[in-house]
Amino acid sequence: MESADGILKSLEIKVKQLADLYVKTKQERDLLINQSVIQQKTIEEKETEIEKLRAEIQAMKTAGSGGREEEVGMMKERISGLVREIDRCIELLNK
C-alpha cells in the first residue's frame, strides 16, 4: 500500500500537469479568438468591397455602357473571386 506522502506527491504532480494543460489550452483558445476576429474583419472588408463593386456594375448597366461589356465581365470575375475568398474565410471560422 502506498504511503500518504506518496499519494499526496502523486496528486500534486497531477494537479500541476492539469494546471499546465489549462494554461496551454487557454493560450491556444486566445490565439484562435484573435485569428477569428482578424478573419471576421477581413470578411467584412471584402463584403463592403463587393457591395461597392455591385453598385458600380449597376451604375454601368443603368448608364448604358454598351462598349464596356468587357469591364462588366472583369468586375463580375473580381466579385466572384472575392465571394470565393469570403467563403474560404467563413470555412476557416467554422473549423
Sequence and secondary structure as in RCSB ss.txt:
>XXXX:A:sequence
MESADGILKSLEIKVKQLADLYVKTKQERDLLINQSVIQQKTIEEKETEIEKLRAEIQAMKTAGSGGREEEVGMM
KERISGLVREIDRCIELLNK
>XXXX:A:secstr
   HHHHHHHHHHHHHHHHHHHHHHHHHHHHHHHHHHHHHHHHHHHHHHHHHHHHHHHHHHHTT GGGHHHHHHH
HHHHHHHHHHHHHHHHHHH 
